[in-house]
Amino acid sequence: MCYYQRRKRPTQVSSELPFEIISEILSWLPVLSLLRFKCVCKQWFLLLQDYKFIAKHSDRTRCILSPYYHCEWENKSIVTVSDKKFELKGYCSGLSLEKSTTSQVCRIRNPATCKVLYLPDAHDEGSKELMDLGLNSLTGECKVFRVYLDTAQEQVGIEVITIGKDEMWRPLHKQNKNWLGRGKPVLKQSRCGADKVEWALHLPEIITEGRKLCLQIHSLDLWSERLTTTTLPQGAFVDLENLWPFLWDNRPAIADIVGGDLHILVLVDFKEHKWSQNKIIFPLKNLEVDDTILTDKLVLIQGRSNQLVFLNGEQLISYDIEKKTVKKLIMKTQVGDRKFTVYMPSLMSLKGMRTESKTMSS
């Protein structure tokens, strides 16, 4: 009887969960739910605005938003647009940088929370424009940079704006037009979904030294706004005109085809002007994938320690260096006749962001 009574005795359990457990549960929930939960209490409200919590939530939230962006082909390149009036220029931590297709109006937008922040109009300085957005979750600082070609003065300019501090775009540097000339692509940090604690802009330039050509890479650290120039070692490559500048593990690199093999030299530390001691070499004959025929327009656009990505005409090809396997990449999903990009939702917000109107988001 005593044993039976002991078993029937109710156990005292705390009616409240520890806040650490609540935070862990919330980090797995979708953005729309968390937006509603901001009204629960002040503690939850502050948690859902904390940079560390937002970063953890972004890593765990792998669902895809409703298609806010779709891809279109323009002049043989892919253009990602949010609507007919705005084009996607950059993306970081759930925030998208958009520019008007008809004017110099720029804005930062979070499609998941329907918040938007309009920036001062960019200067109208001609064509060949490049823009990107960066966020440092350690400091909360957010910047937008813009590289443009001044057709009148035949110069390339760089300007930046720090969100919450600068009221206008600040000019940083101007150089001759070779920065965007000779058909060479501009190197920059990849549009990763995560924040950019280390963020730099890299621009290659071919210059003449006496009777010889020389390749230099100008690297601008966006957070410190310091510019450094590194010269490609003499004799590293023979034909500088046909080199491929690209990013290797988010570091600038130079590649060329030599005797049927791809040779890669990496600038491992642009602040110390340090190149890799040895070239990375692999045979192009390994790029055999089903019925795909490699074209003369084959271009190396991105590389990592275990993967290379090529643009073969209009098809992306991925080469696994460790497994020595090749596959075609799908850049977008398609619904009906529209092609949509993948977008990860985030709670990230910036000072001055406002709820966008229904007419704006439609």
C-alpha positions as CSV (number, residue, x, y, z in Angstrom):
1,M,0.0,0.0,0.0
2,C,2.8,2.4,0.9
3,Y,4.5,1.7,-2.5
4,Y,1.2,2.3,-4.3
5,Q,0.7,5.6,-2.5
6,R,4.2,6.8,-3.3
7,R,3.6,6.2,-7.0
8,K,0.4,8.1,-7.0
9,R,1.9,11.1,-5.3
10,P,2.1,14.0,-7.9
11,T,5.5,15.2,-8.9
12,Q,6.2,19.0,-8.7
13,V,7.3,20.3,-12.1
14,S,8.2,23.9,-12.9
15,S,5.6,25.6,-15.0
16,E,8.2,27.7,-16.9
17,L,10.9,26.5,-19.3
18,P,14.4,27.9,-19.0
19,F,14.9,30.8,-21.4
20,E,17.8,29.0,-23.0
21,I,15.4,26.2,-24.1
22,I,12.8,28.7,-25.3
23,S,15.5,30.4,-27.4
24,E,16.6,27.0,-28.8
25,I,13.0,26.2,-29.8
26,L,12.4,29.6,-31.4
27,S,15.6,29.3,-33.5
28,W,13.9,26.4,-35.5
29,L,10.7,28.3,-36.3
30,P,9.9,30.1,-39.6
31,V,10.2,33.9,-39.9
32,L,6.5,34.6,-40.1
33,S,5.9,32.9,-36.8
34,L,8.7,34.7,-35.1
35,L,7.4,38.1,-36.3
36,R,4.2,37.4,-34.5
37,F,6.1,36.2,-31.4
38,K,7.8,39.6,-31.0
39,C,4.6,40.7,-29.3
40,V,4.8,38.0,-26.6
41,C,7.0,39.9,-24.2
42,K,10.0,42.3,-24.0
43,Q,12.4,39.4,-23.5
44,W,11.3,37.7,-26.7
45,F,11.3,41.0,-28.6
46,L,14.9,41.6,-27.7
47,L,15.9,38.1,-28.5
48,L,14.5,38.1,-32.0
49,Q,16.5,41.3,-32.7
50,D,19.8,39.9,-31.4
51,Y,22.5,39.4,-34.2
52,K,23.7,36.1,-32.7
53,F,20.1,34.6,-32.6
54,I,19.4,35.8,-36.1
55,A,22.6,34.1,-37.4
56,K,21.7,30.9,-35.6
57,H,18.2,31.0,-37.0
58,S,19.5,31.7,-40.5
59,D,21.7,28.6,-40.4
60,R,18.8,26.4,-39.3
61,T,16.0,27.8,-41.4
62,R,16.4,26.0,-44.7
63,C,12.9,26.5,-46.1
64,I,12.5,28.6,-49.2
65,L,10.3,31.7,-49.3
66,S,7.6,32.3,-51.8
67,P,9.3,33.3,-55.1
68,Y,10.1,37.0,-54.6
69,Y,12.8,37.1,-57.4
70,H,12.8,35.7,-60.9
71,C,15.6,35.5,-63.5
72,E,15.6,36.9,-66.9
73,W,18.2,36.9,-69.7
74,E,19.5,40.2,-70.8
75,N,22.5,40.6,-73.2
76,K,23.5,37.0,-72.7
77,S,23.7,37.4,-68.9
78,I,21.3,36.5,-66.1
79,V,19.5,39.4,-64.5
80,T,17.6,38.8,-61.2
81,V,14.6,41.1,-60.6
82,S,12.1,41.4,-57.8
83,D,9.6,43.1,-60.0
84,K,9.6,44.9,-63.3
85,K,11.0,48.1,-61.6
86,F,13.8,46.7,-59.5
87,E,16.8,44.5,-60.2
88,L,18.7,42.5,-57.5
89,K,22.3,43.7,-57.2
90,G,23.5,42.0,-54.0
91,Y,22.4,39.8,-51.2
92,C,23.6,39.2,-47.6
93,S,22.1,37.7,-44.5
94,G,18.5,37.9,-45.8
95,L,18.9,41.5,-47.0
96,S,18.8,42.2,-50.7
97,L,20.2,45.3,-52.4
98,E,18.0,46.4,-55.3
99,K,18.3,49.2,-57.9
100,S,15.6,50.7,-60.1
101,T,15.8,49.7,-63.7
102,T,14.7,53.2,-64.8
103,S,16.5,55.5,-62.4
104,Q,19.3,55.7,-59.8
105,V,17.0,54.8,-56.9
106,C,18.5,52.1,-54.6
107,R,17.0,50.3,-51.7
108,I,17.8,47.5,-49.1
109,R,14.9,45.1,-48.7
110,N,14.0,42.1,-46.5
111,P,11.4,40.2,-48.4
112,A,10.7,37.9,-45.4
113,T,9.7,40.8,-43.1
114,C,8.5,43.2,-45.8
115,K,10.8,45.9,-44.5
116,V,12.6,48.3,-46.8
117,L,15.1,51.1,-46.6
118,Y,15.7,53.6,-49.4
119,L,19.2,54.9,-50.0
120,P,20.3,58.2,-51.5
121,D,20.3,58.1,-55.3
122,A,23.5,56.8,-56.8
123,H,25.4,59.1,-59.2
124,D,24.6,58.6,-62.9
125,E,28.1,58.0,-64.2
126,G,27.7,55.8,-67.3
127,S,27.6,52.0,-67.7
128,K,29.3,48.8,-66.4
129,E,28.1,49.3,-62.9
130,L,28.7,46.8,-60.0
131,M,27.1,47.0,-56.6
132,D,27.1,44.8,-53.5
133,L,25.9,44.7,-49.9
134,G,27.8,43.6,-46.8
135,L,26.9,43.0,-43.2
136,N,29.2,42.4,-40.3
137,S,27.3,40.5,-37.6
138,L,30.1,41.1,-35.1
139,T,29.6,44.8,-35.2
140,G,26.2,45.3,-36.8
141,E,27.8,47.5,-39.5
142,C,26.2,47.5,-42.9
143,K,27.8,49.0,-46.1
144,V,27.0,49.2,-49.7
145,F,29.6,49.8,-52.4
146,R,29.3,50.8,-56.0
147,V,31.9,50.5,-58.8
148,Y,31.1,52.5,-62.0
149,L,32.7,53.5,-65.2
150,D,32.8,57.3,-65.8
151,T,32.5,57.4,-69.6
152,A,33.2,61.1,-69.8
153,Q,36.5,61.0,-67.9
154,E,37.3,57.4,-68.8
155,Q,37.8,56.5,-65.2
156,V,36.6,53.9,-62.8
157,G,35.2,55.1,-59.5
158,I,34.4,53.4,-56.2
159,E,31.9,54.9,-53.7
160,V,30.5,53.6,-50.5
161,I,27.7,54.3,-48.1
162,T,27.6,53.2,-44.4
163,I,24.0,52.5,-43.3
164,G,22.9,54.7,-40.4
165,K,26.0,57.0,-40.7
166,D,26.4,58.4,-44.2
167,E,23.7,60.5,-45.6
168,M,25.3,60.5,-49.1
169,W,27.6,58.2,-51.1
170,R,31.2,58.8,-50.3
171,P,33.8,58.6,-53.1
172,L,36.8,56.3,-52.2
173,H,39.0,55.9,-55.3
174,K,39.3,56.7,-59.0
175,Q,41.6,54.9,-61.4
176,N,42.0,54.6,-65.2
177,K,39.4,52.6,-67.2
178,N,41.7,49.5,-67.4
179,W,40.1,48.4,-64.2
180,L,37.0,47.4,-66.2
181,G,38.6,47.3,-69.6
182,R,40.0,44.6,-71.8
183,G,36.9,42.5,-71.3
184,K,38.1,41.2,-67.9
185,P,35.5,40.5,-65.3
186,V,35.6,42.4,-62.0
187,L,36.6,40.2,-59.1
188,K,34.6,40.5,-55.9
189,Q,33.5,38.6,-52.9
190,S,30.9,36.0,-53.8
191,R,27.2,36.7,-53.0
192,C,27.1,34.4,-50.1
193,G,24.0,34.2,-48.0
194,A,26.0,34.6,-44.7
195,D,27.3,37.8,-43.4
196,K,30.6,39.2,-44.7
197,V,32.9,39.6,-41.7
198,E,35.8,39.5,-44.1
199,W,34.8,41.5,-47.2
200,A,37.0,42.9,-50.0
201,L,36.6,44.0,-53.5
202,H,39.2,42.9,-56.0
203,L,39.8,44.5,-59.4
204,P,42.4,43.3,-61.9
205,E,44.2,45.6,-64.2
206,I,46.7,45.0,-67.0
207,I,49.3,47.7,-67.3
208,T,52.4,48.3,-69.4
209,E,55.9,48.4,-67.8
210,G,58.3,49.4,-70.5
211,R,57.8,46.9,-73.3
212,K,56.2,44.3,-71.1
213,L,52.7,43.7,-69.8
214,C,52.0,43.4,-66.1
215,L,48.9,42.2,-64.2
216,Q,48.0,43.9,-61.0
217,I,45.1,43.2,-58.6
218,H,43.8,46.1,-56.6
219,S,42.1,45.0,-53.4
220,L,39.9,47.2,-51.4
221,D,39.1,46.1,-47.8
222,L,35.5,47.4,-47.5
223,W,35.4,47.6,-43.7
224,S,38.7,49.5,-43.3
225,E,38.4,51.2,-46.8
226,R,42.1,50.6,-47.5
227,L,43.3,49.9,-51.0
228,T,46.3,47.6,-51.6
229,T,47.9,46.6,-55.0
230,T,49.5,43.3,-55.7
231,T,51.5,42.4,-58.8
232,L,51.4,39.0,-60.4
233,P,55.0,37.5,-60.2
234,Q,56.9,37.8,-63.4
235,G,57.0,34.6,-65.5
236,A,54.0,33.1,-63.6
237,F,52.0,33.1,-66.9
238,V,53.1,33.8,-70.5
239,D,49.9,35.3,-72.1
240,L,48.5,37.8,-69.7
241,E,45.7,38.9,-72.1
242,N,43.9,35.6,-71.9
243,L,44.1,34.9,-68.2
244,W,41.0,34.2,-66.1
245,P,40.6,36.2,-62.9
246,F,38.2,34.5,-60.5
247,L,37.7,33.8,-56.8
248,W,39.2,30.8,-55.1
249,D,37.8,30.3,-51.6
250,N,36.8,34.0,-51.7
251,R,40.4,34.9,-52.5
252,P,41.5,36.4,-55.9
253,A,43.1,33.9,-58.2
254,I,44.5,33.8,-61.8
255,A,44.0,30.8,-64.2
256,D,45.2,29.9,-67.6
257,I,45.2,26.8,-69.8
258,V,48.7,25.4,-70.4
259,G,49.1,22.3,-72.6
260,G,45.6,21.1,-72.0
261,D,45.8,21.6,-68.2
262,L,44.3,24.3,-66.1
263,H,46.9,26.2,-64.0
264,I,45.8,28.3,-61.0
265,L,47.7,30.7,-58.9
266,V,46.0,32.1,-55.8
267,L,46.6,35.4,-54.0
268,V,46.3,33.9,-50.5
269,D,46.8,37.2,-48.6
270,F,46.3,40.5,-50.4
271,K,47.2,42.5,-47.4
272,E,50.7,40.9,-47.3
273,H,50.9,40.6,-51.1
274,K,51.4,36.9,-50.7
275,W,50.8,34.4,-53.6
276,S,50.5,30.6,-53.2
277,Q,53.9,29.0,-53.5
278,N,52.8,26.4,-56.1
279,K,50.1,26.4,-58.8
280,I,47.1,24.2,-58.6
281,I,47.0,22.1,-61.8
282,F,44.4,19.7,-63.1
283,P,43.7,18.3,-66.6
284,L,40.8,19.7,-68.6
285,K,40.2,16.2,-70.0
286,N,38.4,15.4,-66.8
287,L,35.6,17.8,-67.7
288,E,33.6,15.2,-69.5
289,V,29.9,15.2,-68.5
290,D,27.3,13.1,-70.3
291,D,26.4,14.7,-73.7
292,T,27.8,18.1,-72.9
293,I,30.3,19.5,-75.4
294,L,32.8,21.9,-74.0
295,T,32.7,25.1,-76.0
296,D,35.3,27.7,-76.9
297,K,33.5,30.0,-74.4
298,L,34.4,27.8,-71.4
299,V,35.2,30.2,-68.5
300,L,36.3,29.4,-64.9
301,I,34.1,31.6,-62.7
302,Q,34.5,30.3,-59.2
303,G,36.7,27.8,-57.3
304,R,37.0,26.2,-53.9
305,S,39.4,23.8,-52.3
306,N,37.2,20.9,-53.4
307,Q,35.2,22.3,-56.4
308,L,35.6,24.3,-59.6
309,V,32.6,26.0,-61.4
310,F,32.8,26.7,-65.1
311,L,30.4,28.6,-67.4
312,N,30.2,26.5,-70.6
313,G,28.1,28.7,-72.9
314,E,24.9,29.1,-70.9
315,Q,25.4,26.0,-68.8
316,L,27.1,25.9,-65.4
317,I,29.4,22.9,-64.8
318,S,30.7,21.8,-61.4
319,Y,33.9,19.7,-61.1
320,D,34.6,17.9,-57.8
321,I,38.3,18.0,-57.3
322,E,38.4,15.2,-54.7
323,K,36.0,12.8,-56.4
324,K,37.0,13.9,-59.9
325,T,33.4,13.9,-61.0
326,V,31.5,16.5,-63.1
327,K,27.9,17.5,-62.9
328,K,25.6,20.2,-64.3
329,L,24.4,22.8,-61.9
330,I,20.8,24.1,-61.7
331,M,21.0,27.8,-61.0
332,K,17.3,28.3,-60.5
333,T,13.9,26.7,-60.1
334,Q,11.1,27.1,-62.6
335,V,7.4,27.6,-62.0
336,G,5.4,27.7,-65.2
337,D,7.2,30.1,-67.6
338,R,9.0,32.1,-64.9
339,K,12.4,31.1,-63.4
340,F,12.9,31.8,-59.7
341,T,16.0,32.1,-57.5
342,V,16.3,30.4,-54.1
343,Y,16.1,32.9,-51.3
344,M,16.7,32.1,-47.6
345,P,14.4,34.0,-45.1
346,S,15.9,36.0,-42.3
347,L,14.9,38.3,-39.4
348,M,17.7,40.8,-40.1
349,S,16.7,44.4,-40.0
350,L,18.5,47.8,-40.2
351,K,17.9,51.1,-38.5
352,G,15.5,53.1,-40.5
353,M,13.8,50.2,-42.2
354,R,10.0,50.7,-42.7
355,T,7.2,48.4,-43.7
356,E,6.8,48.5,-47.4
357,S,3.4,49.4,-48.9
358,K,1.2,46.9,-50.6
359,T,1.6,48.6,-53.9
360,M,5.4,48.5,-53.6
361,S,5.6,44.7,-52.8
362,S,3.0,43.6,-55.4
